[in-house]
Amino acid sequence: MPDTVLEASDLGHAYGSVVALHDVDLAVPSGRIGLVGANGAGKTTLIKILLGILRPTTGSTKVLELSSQRETIDVRSHVGYMPEGDCLPVDQKASDFLVLAAGLAGLPSQAARQRASDVLTLVGLDEERFRYLGDFSTGMKQRTKLAQAIVHDPSIVFLDEPAAGLDPQGREEMLELIGRLGSFGIDVVVSSHVLADIERTCDWVIMLDGGRVLRSGPLETLTDASMVDVEVLGDHAALVSWLESAGATVQTSDSTITVSQSDDLYGLVRDGLAATGTGLRSLGPRSTSLEDVFLEAGKRS
């Protein structure tokens, strides 16, 4: 596999006077990649440019080290795409549709039929293979869209809001399926505005807001507990002053202060307590969710 599976350089795109992407630069390694942001953040636009469906206004992109703009056919031969919208032919049976999708991707007839059968079983539609797609529930349609995205065994698959419209059980089953794709050697890009879904399924996160990249990096690094909560006895003004003079960032709330941006938070708090004679009630790491990181990054942008 290449060192990076997705790249963007000085990428920008506008729909007339509406700018959808601004100066996007990315270098993303192999794995399960989450593309997060509110509706209208530019997620779908970025995916379509990566796939060569849209030509960017400025800049360039690569997928699997292939240029999306100059080597579009090569890119598409290695990728799968699950669009957000309802795009299935209602008058086709699931098995026929998957055979067609596999054939369009270049699989011979017999191999296409076998692959279609295997993938329908994988996504839990083996007993529904001869039903018309128009009779499928929302959850079954989402599974079918996922099946057509992976029927040709792509190197990387793009899933645009894969859990959209699903009930809690359907969402849980879809997230489990996404989590299993890595075991088949398929890299995954999941676009979603539901941050909890990204935390469940991905190990690298790209955060978009207003068409700009807020953060891009490993999930475990972005959500690392790099803050501690300190609850003190009595007034905390002296401790706060001491910590800030030592270079830490401090937020206060009643008797609790939150300390961040220091190499040795616990050692710093210990020294501050001793220097100011402040009593300690409790001390512990603050659990940081992806939502916390996204909101904080948005404030700083």
Helices and strands as residue ranges (DSSP letters): E 6-15, E 18-28, E 32-36, H 43-50, E 58-63, E 66-67, H 72-77, E 79-82, H 94-104, H 109-122, G 126-128, G 133-135, H 138-150, E 156-160, H 168-181, G 182-184, E 187-192, H 195-201, E 204-209, E 212-218, H 219-222, E 227-233, H 237-245, E 249-253, E 256-260, H 265-276, E 279-285, H 290-300
